């Protein structure tokens, strides 16, 4: 096809100025999902949001901070940055973009400077917090 070289097979253009930056407004109920859709949020992103909320409500282990698939718990601990294993130091490094993982650090700095980060980067940062650093996911809220 005539797809842009930077687009994925799903039509995602990655990190771009096309991001609507509406997620905090959705989160706090300032706008409805229907209003977000009419403002340019893709339907599949809204459906993914609803799926995540449904999983959280129905999968008890998500709500209590236990692994959903215990055999995967801690599977990425080998990427822990070279910091002492002090939870507070690890959490501070994550918060301030000092993990040593360039994409995570850039995303956290963007969050500090602009007050938001793209959804895909939020997923990577969350994965770093939980799987990479071995910290409780609730600390990242």
The first five atom37 places (N, CA, C, CB, O) and aatype in JSON, in Angstrom:
{
  "aatype": [20, 20, 20, 20, 20, 20, 20, 20, 20, 20, 20, 20, 20, 20, 20, 20, 20, 20, 20, 20, 20, 20, 20, 20, 20, 20, 20, 20, 20, 20, 20, 20, 20, 20, 20, 20, 20, 20, 20, 20, 20, 20, 20, 20, 20, 20, 20, 20, 20, 20, 20, 20, 20, 20, 20, 20, 20, 20, 20, 20, 20, 20, 20, 20, 20, 20, 20, 20, 20, 20, 20, 20, 20, 20, 20, 20, 20, 20, 20, 20, 20, 20, 20, 20, 20, 20, 20, 20, 20, 20, 20, 20, 20, 20, 20, 20, 20, 20, 20, 20, 20, 20, 20, 20, 20, 20, 20, 20, 20, 20, 20, 20, 20, 20, 20, 20, 20, 20, 20, 20, 20, 20, 20, 20, 20, 20, 20, 20, 20, 20, 20, 20, 20, 20, 20, 20, 20, 20, 20, 20, 20],
  "atom_mask": [
    [1, 1, 1, 1, 1],
    [1, 1, 1, 1, 1],
    [1, 1, 1, 1, 1],
    [1, 1, 1, 1, 1],
    [1, 1, 1, 1, 1],
    [1, 1, 1, 1, 1],
    [1, 1, 1, 1, 1],
    [1, 1, 1, 1, 1],
    [1, 1, 1, 1, 1],
    [1, 1, 1, 1, 1],
    [1, 1, 1, 1, 1],
    [1, 1, 1, 1, 1],
    [1, 1, 1, 1, 1],
    [1, 1, 1, 1, 1],
    [1, 1, 1, 1, 1],
    [1, 1, 1, 1, 1],
    [1, 1, 1, 1, 1],
    [1, 1, 1, 1, 1],
    [1, 1, 1, 1, 1],
    [1, 1, 1, 1, 1],
    [1, 1, 1, 1, 1],
    [1, 1, 1, 1, 1],
    [1, 1, 1, 1, 1],
    [1, 1, 1, 1, 1],
    [1, 1, 1, 1, 1],
    [1, 1, 1, 1, 1],
    [1, 1, 1, 1, 1],
    [1, 1, 1, 1, 1],
    [1, 1, 1, 1, 1],
    [1, 1, 1, 1, 1],
    [1, 1, 1, 1, 1],
    [1, 1, 1, 1, 1],
    [1, 1, 1, 1, 1],
    [1, 1, 1, 1, 1],
    [1, 1, 1, 1, 1],
    [1, 1, 1, 1, 1],
    [1, 1, 1, 1, 1],
    [1, 1, 1, 1, 1],
    [1, 1, 1, 1, 1],
    [1, 1, 1, 1, 1],
    [1, 1, 1, 1, 1],
    [1, 1, 1, 1, 1],
    [1, 1, 1, 1, 1],
    [1, 1, 1, 1, 1],
    [1, 1, 1, 1, 1],
    [1, 1, 1, 1, 1],
    [1, 1, 1, 1, 1],
    [1, 1, 1, 1, 1],
    [1, 1, 1, 1, 1],
    [1, 1, 1, 1, 1],
    [1, 1, 1, 1, 1],
    [1, 1, 1, 1, 1],
    [1, 1, 1, 1, 1],
    [1, 1, 1, 1, 1],
    [1, 1, 1, 1, 1],
    [1, 1, 1, 1, 1],
    [1, 1, 1, 1, 1],
    [1, 1, 1, 1, 1],
    [1, 1, 1, 1, 1],
    [1, 1, 1, 1, 1],
    [1, 1, 1, 1, 1],
    [1, 1, 1, 1, 1],
    [1, 1, 1, 1, 1],
    [1, 1, 1, 1, 1],
    [1, 1, 1, 1, 1],
    [1, 1, 1, 1, 1],
    [1, 1, 1, 1, 1],
    [1, 1, 1, 1, 1],
    [1, 1, 1, 1, 1],
    [1, 1, 1, 1, 1],
    [1, 1, 1, 1, 1],
    [1, 1, 1, 1, 1],
    [1, 1, 1, 1, 1],
    [1, 1, 1, 1, 1],
    [1, 1, 1, 1, 1],
    [1, 1, 1, 1, 1],
    [1, 1, 1, 1, 1],
    [1, 1, 1, 1, 1],
    [1, 1, 1, 1, 1],
    [1, 1, 1, 1, 1],
    [1, 1, 1, 1, 1],
    [1, 1, 1, 1, 1],
    [1, 1, 1, 1, 1],
    [1, 1, 1, 1, 1],
    [1, 1, 1, 1, 1],
    [1, 1, 1, 1, 1],
    [1, 1, 1, 1, 1],
    [1, 1, 1, 1, 1],
    [1, 1, 1, 1, 1],
    [1, 1, 1, 1, 1],
    [1, 1, 1, 1, 1],
    [1, 1, 1, 1, 1],
    [1, 1, 1, 1, 1],
    [1, 1, 1, 1, 1],
    [1, 1, 1, 1, 1],
    [1, 1, 1, 1, 1],
    [1, 1, 1, 1, 1],
    [1, 1, 1, 1, 1],
    [1, 1, 1, 1, 1],
    [1, 1, 1, 1, 1],
    [1, 1, 1, 1, 1],
    [1, 1, 1, 1, 1],
    [1, 1, 1, 1, 1],
    [1, 1, 1, 1, 1],
    [1, 1, 1, 1, 1],
    [1, 1, 1, 1, 1],
    [1, 1, 1, 1, 1],
    [1, 1, 1, 1, 1],
    [1, 1, 1, 1, 1],
    [1, 1, 1, 1, 1],
    [1, 1, 1, 1, 1],
    [1, 1, 1, 1, 1],
    [1, 1, 1, 1, 1],
    [1, 1, 1, 1, 1],
    [1, 1, 1, 1, 1],
    [1, 1, 1, 1, 1],
    [1, 1, 1, 1, 1],
    [1, 1, 1, 1, 1],
    [1, 1, 1, 1, 1],
    [1, 1, 1, 1, 1],
    [1, 1, 1, 1, 1],
    [1, 1, 1, 1, 1],
    [1, 1, 1, 1, 1],
    [1, 1, 1, 1, 1],
    [1, 1, 1, 1, 1],
    [1, 1, 1, 1, 1],
    [1, 1, 1, 1, 1],
    [1, 1, 1, 1, 1],
    [1, 1, 1, 1, 1],
    [1, 1, 1, 1, 1],
    [1, 1, 1, 1, 1],
    [1, 1, 1, 1, 1],
    [1, 1, 1, 1, 1],
    [1, 1, 1, 1, 1],
    [1, 1, 1, 1, 1],
    [1, 1, 1, 1, 1],
    [1, 1, 1, 1, 1],
    [1, 1, 1, 1, 1],
    [1, 1, 1, 1, 1],
    [1, 1, 1, 1, 1],
    [1, 1, 1, 1, 1]
  ],
  "atom_positions": [
    [[0.8, -1.19, 0.0], [0.0, 0.0, 0.0], [0.84, 1.25, 0.0], [-0.91, 0.0, 1.16], [2.06, 1.22, -0.13]],
    [[0.15, 2.33, 0.15], [0.78, 3.64, 0.15], [1.02, 4.14, 1.56], [-0.07, 4.64, -0.61], [1.02, 5.35, 1.8]],
    [[1.23, 3.22, 2.5], [1.43, 3.62, 3.89], [2.72, 4.41, 4.06], [1.45, 2.41, 4.8], [3.7, 4.19, 3.35]],
    [[2.68, 5.33, 4.99], [3.87, 6.05, 5.39], [4.86, 5.04, 5.94], [3.54, 7.17, 6.43], [4.46, 4.1, 6.63]],
    [[6.13, 5.22, 5.66], [7.15, 4.28, 6.11], [7.18, 4.17, 7.63], [8.52, 4.71, 5.6], [7.52, 3.11, 8.16]],
    [[6.83, 5.22, 8.35], [6.87, 5.21, 9.8], [5.66, 4.56, 10.44], [7.0, 6.61, 10.31], [5.64, 4.41, 11.67]],
    [[4.66, 4.17, 9.68], [3.46, 3.58, 10.27], [3.62, 2.08, 10.45], [2.25, 3.87, 9.4], [4.3, 1.42, 9.67]],
    [[2.98, 1.56, 11.5], [2.98, 0.12, 11.71], [1.83, -0.48, 10.91], [2.85, -0.22, 13.23], [1.06, 0.23, 10.27]],
    [[1.74, -1.8, 10.95], [0.67, -2.47, 10.21], [-0.71, -2.13, 10.77], [0.88, -3.98, 10.24], [-1.71, -2.32, 10.09]],
    [[-0.76, -1.64, 12.0], [-2.04, -1.28, 12.6], [-2.4, 0.18, 12.35], [-2.02, -1.55, 14.1], [-3.46, 0.64, 12.78]],
    [[-1.54, 0.89, 11.66], [-1.82, 2.29, 11.38], [-1.33, 3.23, 12.47], [-3.29, 2.48, 11.2], [-1.62, 4.42, 12.43]],
    [[-0.59, 2.71, 13.43], [-0.04, 3.58, 14.48], [1.14, 4.34, 13.92], [0.39, 2.76, 15.72], [1.96, 3.78, 13.18]],
    [[1.24, 5.58, 14.24], [2.38, 6.35, 13.78], [3.42, 6.52, 14.89], [1.93, 7.72, 13.26], [4.31, 7.35, 14.77]],
    [[3.31, 5.73, 15.96], [4.27, 5.82, 17.05], [4.1, 7.1, 17.83], [5.68, 5.73, 16.52], [2.98, 7.56, 18.04]],
    [[5.2, 7.67, 18.26], [5.18, 8.91, 19.03], [5.1, 10.06, 18.04], [6.43, 9.04, 19.95], [5.98, 10.23, 17.2]],
    [[4.06, 10.84, 18.14], [3.89, 11.93, 17.19], [3.03, 13.02, 17.78], [3.28, 11.42, 15.88], [2.52, 12.9, 18.9]],
    [[2.87, 14.07, 17.03], [2.0, 15.16, 17.46], [0.53, 14.79, 17.28], [2.32, 16.42, 16.67], [-0.35, 15.59, 17.6]],
    [[0.25, 13.58, 16.79], [-1.12, 13.14, 16.63], [-1.72, 12.68, 17.95], [-1.2, 12.01, 15.61], [-2.94, 12.5, 18.05]],
    [[-0.9, 12.5, 18.98], [-1.43, 12.11, 20.28], [-2.36, 13.21, 20.78], [-0.28, 11.85, 21.31], [-2.03, 14.39, 20.7]],
    [[-3.53, 12.81, 21.28], [-4.55, 13.8, 21.64], [-4.31, 14.45, 23.0], [-5.91, 13.15, 21.64], [-4.81, 15.54, 23.26]],
    [[-3.55, 13.77, 23.86], [-3.27, 14.27, 25.23], [-4.56, 14.4, 26.05], [-2.56, 15.63, 25.16], [-4.63, 15.24, 26.95]],
    [[-5.56, 13.59, 25.74], [-6.83, 13.65, 26.46], [-6.92, 12.67, 27.62], [-7.96, 13.38, 25.5], [-7.91, 12.7, 28.36]],
    [[-5.92, 11.81, 27.81], [-6.05, 10.77, 28.83], [-6.32, 11.3, 30.24], [-4.8, 9.95, 28.86], [-7.13, 10.7, 30.94]],
    [[-5.7, 12.39, 30.7], [-6.06, 12.83, 32.05], [-7.5, 13.32, 32.15], [-5.13, 13.94, 32.5], [-8.13, 13.2, 33.21]],
    [[-8.02, 13.86, 31.06], [-9.4, 14.34, 31.07], [-10.39, 13.18, 31.09], [-9.66, 15.23, 29.84], [-11.45, 13.25, 31.72]],
    [[-10.02, 12.1, 30.4], [-10.83, 10.87, 30.47], [-10.74, 10.28, 31.88], [-10.35, 9.83, 29.41], [-11.76, 9.89, 32.46]],
    [[-9.55, 10.21, 32.41], [-9.32, 9.6, 33.72], [-10.17, 10.24, 34.8], [-7.86, 9.69, 34.11], [-10.73, 9.55, 35.64]],
    [[-10.28, 11.55, 34.78], [-10.99, 12.27, 35.83], [-12.42, 12.61, 35.46], [-10.27, 13.53, 36.18], [-13.1, 13.32, 36.21]],
    [[-12.9, 12.1, 34.32], [-14.3, 12.28, 33.96], [-14.65, 13.66, 33.43], [-15.14, 11.99, 35.11], [-15.83, 14.02, 33.39]],
    [[-13.65, 14.43, 33.04], [-13.91, 15.76, 32.48], [-14.59, 15.62, 31.12], [-12.6, 16.57, 32.36], [-15.44, 16.43, 30.75]],
    [[-14.18, 14.59, 30.38], [-14.84, 14.28, 29.1], [-15.22, 12.81, 29.1], [-13.91, 14.62, 27.88], [-14.61, 12.0, 29.8]],
    [[-16.21, 12.47, 28.3], [-16.66, 11.09, 28.19], [-15.87, 10.39, 27.08], [-18.19, 11.02, 27.92], [-15.27, 11.06, 26.24]],
    [[-15.87, 9.05, 27.06], [-15.24, 8.34, 25.95], [-15.83, 8.75, 24.59], [-15.38, 6.83, 26.14], [-15.11, 8.83, 23.59]],
    [[-17.12, 9.01, 24.55], [-17.75, 9.43, 23.3], [-17.18, 10.78, 22.85], [-19.28, 9.52, 23.47], [-16.9, 10.98, 21.67]],
    [[-17.03, 11.71, 23.8], [-16.45, 13.01, 23.46], [-15.0, 12.85, 23.01], [-16.54, 13.98, 24.66], [-14.55, 13.53, 22.09]],
    [[-14.28, 11.96, 23.66], [-12.88, 11.72, 23.28], [-12.81, 11.16, 21.86], [-12.21, 10.74, 24.27], [-11.94, 11.55, 21.07]],
    [[-13.72, 10.24, 21.54], [-13.75, 9.68, 20.19], [-13.98, 10.79, 19.15], [-14.85, 8.61, 20.07], [-13.3, 10.82, 18.12]],
    [[-14.92, 11.67, 19.42], [-15.2, 12.76, 18.48], [-14.07, 13.79, 18.43], [-16.51, 13.45, 18.86], [-13.96, 14.56, 17.48]],
    [[-13.22, 13.79, 19.48], [-12.08, 14.7, 19.5], [-10.85, 14.08, 18.82], [-11.74, 15.09, 20.94], [-9.81, 14.73, 18.71]],
    [[-10.98, 12.82, 18.36], [-9.9, 12.21, 17.61], [-9.23, 11.0, 18.22], [-8.89, 13.2, 17.38], [-8.3, 10.45, 17.63]],
    [[-9.69, 10.55, 19.4], [-9.12, 9.34, 19.98], [-9.63, 8.14, 19.2], [-9.48, 9.21, 21.5], [-10.82, 8.02, 18.93]],
    [[-8.7, 7.26, 18.83], [-9.1, 6.08, 18.04], [-9.99, 5.16, 18.87], [-7.86, 5.32, 17.54], [-9.8, 5.0, 20.08]],
    [[-10.96, 4.57, 18.2], [-11.9, 3.67, 18.87], [-11.17, 2.53, 19.55], [-12.92, 3.12, 17.86], [-11.53, 2.16, 20.67]],
    [[-10.16, 1.95, 18.92], [-9.47, 0.82, 19.52], [-8.74, 1.23, 20.8], [-8.48, 0.21, 18.54], [-8.6, 0.41, 21.71]],
    [[-8.28, 2.48, 20.88], [-7.64, 2.94, 22.12], [-8.67, 3.05, 23.24], [-6.95, 4.29, 21.89], [-8.37, 2.73, 24.39]],
    [[-9.86, 3.5, 22.91], [-10.93, 3.58, 23.91], [-11.37, 2.19, 24.34], [-12.14, 4.37, 23.35], [-11.66, 1.96, 25.51]],
    [[-11.44, 1.27, 23.39], [-11.8, -0.11, 23.73], [-10.73, -0.75, 24.61], [-12.01, -0.94, 22.45], [-11.06, -1.48, 25.54]],
    [[-9.46, -0.48, 24.31], [-8.37, -1.01, 25.13], [-8.49, -0.47, 26.56], [-6.99, -0.64, 24.51], [-8.28, -1.2, 27.52]],
    [[-8.84, 0.8, 26.69], [-9.03, 1.43, 28.0], [-10.14, 0.71, 28.77], [-9.37, 2.94, 27.84], [-9.97, 0.39, 29.94]],
    [[-11.25, 0.45, 28.1], [-12.36, -0.24, 28.76], [-11.98, -1.67, 29.14], [-13.6, -0.25, 27.85], [-12.34, -2.15, 30.21]],
    [[-11.23, -2.35, 28.26], [-10.78, -3.71, 28.53], [-9.9, -3.71, 29.78], [-10.02, -4.3, 27.31], [-10.04, -4.59, 30.63]],
    [[-8.99, -2.75, 29.9], [-8.1, -2.66, 31.05], [-8.9, -2.46, 32.33], [-7.09, -1.52, 30.87], [-8.61, -3.08, 33.35]],
    [[-9.9, -1.59, 32.29], [-10.74, -1.35, 33.46], [-11.52, -2.62, 33.84], [-11.72, -0.19, 33.2], [-11.65, -2.94, 35.02]],
    [[-12.03, -3.33, 32.85], [-12.77, -4.57, 33.1], [-11.86, -5.61, 33.74], [-13.37, -5.11, 31.8], [-12.25, -6.27, 34.7]],
    [[-10.63, -5.75, 33.21], [-9.69, -6.7, 33.79], [-9.39, -6.35, 35.24], [-8.39, -6.74, 32.98], [-9.35, -7.23, 36.1]],
    [[-9.19, -5.08, 35.51], [-8.87, -4.66, 36.87], [-10.01, -4.99, 37.82], [-8.57, -3.16, 36.9], [-9.78, -5.41, 38.96]],
    [[-11.25, -4.8, 37.35], [-12.41, -5.09, 38.22], [-12.62, -6.58, 38.43], [-13.66, -4.48, 37.62], [-13.1, -6.99, 39.48]],
    [[-12.26, -7.41, 37.45], [-12.61, -8.83, 37.52], [-11.46, -9.75, 37.89], [-13.15, -9.26, 36.22], [-11.71, -10.88, 38.33]],
    [[-10.22, -9.33, 37.74], [-9.08, -10.2, 38.06], [-8.53, -9.76, 39.43], [-7.96, -10.12, 36.94], [-7.83, -8.76, 39.54]],
    [[-8.88, -10.53, 40.44], [-8.55, -10.16, 41.81], [-7.05, -9.9, 42.01], [-9.01, -11.24, 42.75], [-6.69, -8.95, 42.69]],
    [[-6.2, -10.72, 41.42], [-4.76, -10.55, 41.63], [-4.26, -9.18, 41.18], [-4.0, -11.64, 40.89], [-3.3, -8.65, 41.75]],
    [[-4.88, -8.59, 40.17], [-4.5, -7.24, 39.75], [-4.78, -6.23, 40.86], [-5.23, -6.84, 38.47], [-3.99, -5.33, 41.1]],
    [[-5.91, -6.4, 41.52], [-6.32, -5.44, 42.55], [-5.5, -5.56, 43.83], [-7.78, -5.63, 42.87], [-5.32, -4.57, 44.54]],
    [[-4.99, -6.74, 44.13], [-4.26, -6.93, 45.38], [-2.75, -6.96, 45.19], [-4.7, -8.21, 46.03], [-2.01, -7.19, 46.14]],
    [[-2.29, -6.71, 43.98], [-0.85, -6.61, 43.73], [-0.11, -7.93, 43.65], [-0.25, -5.8, 44.78], [1.1, -7.97, 43.87]],
    [[-0.83, -9.01, 43.34], [-0.19, -10.31, 43.18], [-0.02, -10.58, 41.69], [-1.02, -11.44, 43.87], [-0.77, -10.06, 40.88]],
    [[0.97, -11.4, 41.33], [1.16, -11.71, 39.91], [-0.03, -12.47, 39.35], [2.44, -12.52, 39.72], [-0.56, -13.39, 39.98]],
    [[-0.44, -12.09, 38.16], [-1.53, -12.78, 37.48], [-1.0, -14.1, 36.94], [-2.12, -11.9, 36.33], [-1.68, -15.12, 36.99]],
    [[0.21, -14.09, 36.42], [0.88, -15.29, 35.93], [2.16, -15.45, 36.76], [1.19, -15.2, 34.38], [3.21, -14.94, 36.37]],
    [[2.07, -16.14, 37.89], [3.22, -16.21, 38.81], [4.52, -16.65, 38.16], [2.91, -17.15, 39.93], [5.59, -16.2, 38.58]],
    [[4.47, -17.5, 37.14], [5.7, -17.96, 36.52], [6.42, -16.85, 35.75], [5.4, -19.11, 35.59], [7.59, -17.01, 35.4]],
    [[5.74, -15.72, 35.49], [6.39, -14.59, 34.83], [6.87, -13.54, 35.82], [5.44, -13.96, 33.84], [7.57, -12.6, 35.43]],
    [[6.51, -13.67, 37.09], [6.88, -12.67, 38.08], [8.39, -12.57, 38.19], [6.26, -13.0, 39.46], [9.07, -13.57, 38.41]],
    [[8.91, -11.37, 38.03], [10.35, -11.14, 38.14], [11.14, -11.58, 36.93], [10.87, -11.83, 39.33], [12.36, -11.69, 37.01]],
    [[10.48, -11.84, 35.81], [11.18, -12.37, 34.64], [12.15, -11.37, 34.01], [10.18, -12.8, 33.61], [13.02, -11.78, 33.24]],
    [[12.03, -10.1, 34.32], [12.91, -9.1, 33.7], [13.85, -8.46, 34.71], [12.08, -8.02, 33.03], [14.37, -7.37, 34.45]],
    [[14.08, -9.08, 35.83], [14.9, -8.44, 36.86], [16.35, -8.27, 36.44], [14.84, -9.25, 38.14], [17.09, -7.53, 37.09]],
    [[16.78, -8.92, 35.38], [18.17, -8.78, 34.95], [18.47, -7.39, 34.39], [18.5, -9.82, 33.91], [19.64, -7.05, 34.22]],
    [[17.45, -6.58, 34.1], [17.71, -5.24, 33.57], [17.73, -4.17, 34.65], [16.68, -4.89, 32.52], [17.72, -2.98, 34.34]],
    [[17.75, -4.59, 35.93], [17.77, -3.63, 37.03], [18.98, -2.73, 36.89], [17.78, -4.36, 38.39], [20.1, -3.22, 36.69]],
    [[18.79, -1.4, 37.01], [19.93, -0.5, 36.89], [20.95, -0.74, 37.99], [19.46, 0.95, 36.92], [20.65, -1.34, 39.02]],
    [[22.15, -0.27, 37.76], [23.22, -0.5, 38.72], [23.1, 0.48, 39.9], [24.6, -0.35, 38.04], [23.92, 1.38, 40.08]],
    [[22.05, 0.27, 40.69], [21.82, 1.05, 41.9], [21.79, 0.05, 43.04], [20.48, 1.89, 41.83], [21.65, -1.15, 42.81]],
    [[21.92, 0.53, 44.26], [21.74, -0.41, 45.36], [20.31, -0.92, 45.3], [22.06, 0.26, 46.75], [19.46, -0.33, 44.64]],
    [[20.04, -1.98, 45.97], [18.73, -2.62, 45.86], [17.7, -1.97, 46.78], [18.84, -4.1, 46.19], [16.65, -2.55, 47.04]],
    [[17.99, -0.79, 47.28], [17.09, -0.05, 48.13], [15.87, 0.37, 47.31], [17.79, 1.19, 48.75], [16.0, 1.05, 46.29]],
    [[14.68, -0.03, 47.76], [13.46, 0.28, 47.01], [13.27, 1.78, 46.78], [12.25, -0.27, 47.73], [12.84, 2.19, 45.71]],
    [[13.59, 2.57, 47.78], [13.41, 4.03, 47.64], [14.34, 4.6, 46.58], [13.66, 4.73, 48.99], [13.93, 5.46, 45.8]],
    [[15.58, 4.12, 46.54], [16.53, 4.6, 45.53], [16.09, 4.18, 44.13], [17.96, 4.06, 45.82], [16.18, 4.96, 43.18]],
    [[15.61, 2.94, 44.01], [15.13, 2.47, 42.71], [13.91, 3.27, 42.26], [14.78, 0.96, 42.78], [13.82, 3.67, 41.1]],
    [[12.99, 3.51, 43.18], [11.79, 4.26, 42.84], [12.14, 5.7, 42.45], [10.8, 4.26, 44.01], [11.59, 6.23, 41.48]],
    [[13.04, 6.33, 43.19], [13.46, 7.7, 42.87], [14.12, 7.74, 41.5], [14.42, 8.24, 43.94], [13.88, 8.67, 40.72]],
    [[14.95, 6.76, 41.19], [15.61, 6.71, 39.88], [14.56, 6.61, 38.77], [16.59, 5.5, 39.79], [14.67, 7.27, 37.74]],
    [[13.54, 5.8, 38.99], [12.46, 5.67, 38.0], [11.7, 6.98, 37.86], [11.48, 4.54, 38.41], [11.45, 7.44, 36.75]],
    [[11.35, 7.59, 38.98], [10.57, 8.83, 38.96], [11.29, 9.96, 38.24], [10.24, 9.27, 40.37], [10.67, 10.72, 37.49]],
    [[12.59, 10.07, 38.45], [13.34, 11.2, 37.91], [14.04, 10.9, 36.59], [14.35, 11.66, 38.91], [14.81, 11.72, 36.09]],
    [[13.78, 9.71, 36.02], [14.38, 9.38, 34.73], [15.87, 9.12, 34.84], [14.13, 10.48, 33.75], [16.65, 9.61, 34.02]],
    [[16.26, 8.34, 35.84], [17.68, 8.03, 36.05], [17.91, 6.52, 36.1], [18.18, 8.68, 37.34], [18.8, 6.05, 36.81]],
    [[17.11, 5.76, 35.36], [17.21, 4.3, 35.41], [18.38, 3.77, 34.59], [15.93, 3.68, 34.93], [18.85, 2.66, 34.84]],
    [[18.84, 4.54, 33.63], [19.87, 4.06, 32.72], [19.28, 3.48, 31.44], [20.72, 3.01, 33.41], [20.02, 3.14, 30.52]],
    [[17.96, 3.35, 31.37], [17.28, 2.9, 30.15], [16.85, 4.16, 29.39], [16.04, 1.96, 30.49], [15.92, 4.83, 29.82]],
    [[17.51, 4.5, 28.28], [17.29, 5.79, 27.62], [15.83, 6.12, 27.3], [18.07, 5.82, 26.37], [15.4, 7.25, 27.54]],
    [[15.06, 5.18, 26.78], [13.69, 5.49, 26.4], [12.83, 5.74, 27.63], [13.09, 4.34, 25.56], [11.96, 6.62, 27.62]],
    [[13.05, 4.97, 28.7], [12.3, 5.16, 29.94], [12.65, 6.52, 30.55], [12.59, 4.02, 30.94], [11.77, 7.28, 30.95]],
    [[13.94, 6.8, 30.62], [14.39, 8.06, 31.21], [13.85, 9.26, 30.43], [15.92, 8.11, 31.27], [13.44, 10.26, 31.02]],
    [[13.85, 9.17, 29.1], [13.31, 10.26, 28.28], [11.82, 10.44, 28.53], [13.56, 9.99, 26.78], [11.33, 11.56, 28.62]],
    [[11.09, 9.33, 28.65], [9.65, 9.41, 28.92], [9.35, 10.03, 30.26], [9.04, 8.03, 28.84], [8.43, 10.84, 30.39]],
    [[10.11, 9.65, 31.27], [9.87, 10.22, 32.6], [10.21, 11.7, 32.63], [10.69, 9.47, 33.66], [9.53, 12.49, 33.29]],
    [[11.27, 12.08, 31.91], [11.6, 13.52, 31.84], [10.51, 14.28, 31.08], [12.97, 13.73, 31.15], [10.18, 15.41, 31.44]],
    [[9.96, 13.66, 30.04], [8.85, 14.3, 29.32], [7.66, 14.49, 30.26], [8.43, 13.45, 28.1], [7.02, 15.54, 30.24]],
    [[7.38, 13.49, 31.08], [6.27, 13.6, 32.02], [6.49, 14.77, 32.98], [6.11, 12.29, 32.8], [5.56, 15.52, 33.28]],
    [[7.72, 14.92, 33.47], [8.02, 16.04, 34.37], [7.88, 17.39, 33.67], [9.44, 15.89, 34.94], [7.36, 18.34, 34.25]],
    [[8.36, 17.46, 32.42], [8.38, 18.75, 31.73], [7.04, 19.13, 31.11], [9.42, 18.73, 30.66], [6.67, 20.31, 31.12]],
    [[6.32, 18.15, 30.57], [5.09, 18.44, 29.85], [3.82, 18.0, 30.58], [5.13, 17.79, 28.5], [2.72, 18.4, 30.22]],
    [[3.99, 17.17, 31.6], [2.83, 16.7, 32.35], [2.1, 15.53, 31.71], [1.88, 17.82, 32.54], [1.0, 15.19, 32.14]],
    [[2.68, 14.92, 30.7], [2.05, 13.77, 30.04], [3.12, 12.99, 29.3], [0.92, 14.21, 29.07], [4.22, 13.49, 29.08]],
    [[2.79, 11.76, 28.91], [3.63, 10.96, 28.01], [2.72, 10.06, 27.19], [4.7, 10.12, 28.81], [1.63, 9.7, 27.65]],
    [[3.14, 9.68, 26.0], [2.3, 8.83, 25.14], [1.99, 7.48, 25.79], [2.98, 8.61, 23.78], [2.77, 6.98, 26.61]],
    [[0.87, 6.92, 25.41], [0.4, 5.65, 25.98], [1.45, 4.55, 25.88], [-0.88, 5.21, 25.29], [1.7, 3.84, 26.86]],
    [[2.07, 4.4, 24.74], [3.05, 3.32, 24.57], [4.24, 3.5, 25.52], [3.54, 3.26, 23.12], [4.77, 2.53, 26.05]],
    [[4.63, 4.73, 25.72], [5.72, 5.0, 26.65], [5.29, 4.77, 28.09], [6.22, 6.43, 26.47], [6.09, 4.32, 28.91]],
    [[4.03, 5.07, 28.4], [3.51, 4.77, 29.74], [3.58, 3.27, 30.01], [2.06, 5.27, 29.9], [3.93, 2.84, 31.11]],
    [[3.25, 2.46, 29.0], [3.3, 1.01, 29.16], [4.73, 0.54, 29.39], [2.7, 0.31, 27.92], [4.98, -0.33, 30.23]],
    [[5.68, 1.11, 28.65], [7.09, 0.75, 28.83], [7.59, 1.16, 30.22], [7.97, 1.4, 27.74], [8.29, 0.4, 30.89]],
    [[7.22, 2.36, 30.65], [7.66, 2.85, 31.96], [7.07, 1.98, 33.07], [7.24, 4.33, 32.16], [7.76, 1.66, 34.04]],
    [[5.8, 1.59, 32.93], [5.18, 0.72, 33.93], [5.87, -0.64, 33.97], [3.68, 0.55, 33.63], [6.08, -1.2, 35.05]],
    [[6.2, -1.16, 32.81], [6.89, -2.44, 32.75], [8.26, -2.35, 33.41], [7.04, -2.9, 31.3], [8.68, -3.27, 34.11]],
    [[8.95, -1.25, 33.19], [10.26, -1.04, 33.83], [10.1, -1.02, 35.35], [10.89, 0.28, 33.34], [10.89, -1.64, 36.06]],
    [[9.1, -0.31, 35.84], [8.88, -0.21, 37.29], [8.64, -1.57, 37.92], [7.7, 0.71, 37.57], [9.25, -1.91, 38.94]],
    [[7.76, -2.35, 37.3], [7.33, -3.62, 37.89], [8.29, -4.76, 37.57], [5.94, -3.98, 37.42], [8.79, -5.43, 38.47]],
    [[8.54, -4.97, 36.29], [9.35, -6.12, 35.89], [10.84, -5.84, 35.98], [9.0, -6.52, 34.48], [11.61, -6.7, 36.42]],
    [[11.25, -4.65, 35.58], [12.68, -4.33, 35.59], [13.21, -4.03, 36.98], [12.95, -3.17, 34.7], [14.28, -4.52, 37.36]],
    [[12.47, -3.23, 37.74], [12.94, -2.82, 39.06], [12.37, -3.67, 40.19], [12.6, -1.38, 39.29], [12.85, -3.63, 41.32]],
    [[11.33, -4.44, 39.87], [10.74, -5.33, 40.87], [9.96, -4.61, 41.95], [11.81, -6.14, 41.51], [9.82, -5.11, 43.07]],
    [[9.43, -3.42, 41.61], [8.67, -2.64, 42.59], [7.17, -2.85, 42.4], [9.01, -1.14, 42.48], [6.73, -3.23, 41.31]],
    [[6.41, -2.6, 43.43], [4.97, -2.76, 43.39], [4.38, -1.75, 42.4], [4.35, -2.57, 44.81], [4.73, -0.57, 42.43]],
    [[3.5, -2.2, 41.55], [2.93, -1.35, 40.5], [2.18, -0.16, 41.08], [1.99, -2.16, 39.61], [2.08, 0.89, 40.44]],
    [[1.64, -0.31, 42.29], [0.85, 0.78, 42.88], [1.68, 2.01, 43.19], [0.18, 0.3, 44.14], [1.14, 3.1, 43.35]],
    [[3.0, 1.85, 43.29], [3.85, 3.01, 43.53], [3.87, 3.94, 42.34], [5.27, 2.57, 43.85], [4.12, 5.14, 42.48]],
    [[3.59, 3.42, 41.16], [3.64, 4.22, 39.94], [2.37, 4.99, 39.63], [3.97, 3.36, 38.8], [2.31, 5.68, 38.62]],
    [[1.36, 4.88, 40.48], [0.09, 5.56, 40.19], [0.23, 7.04, 40.33], [-1.01, 5.06, 41.1], [-0.74, 7.77, 40.12]]
  ]
}
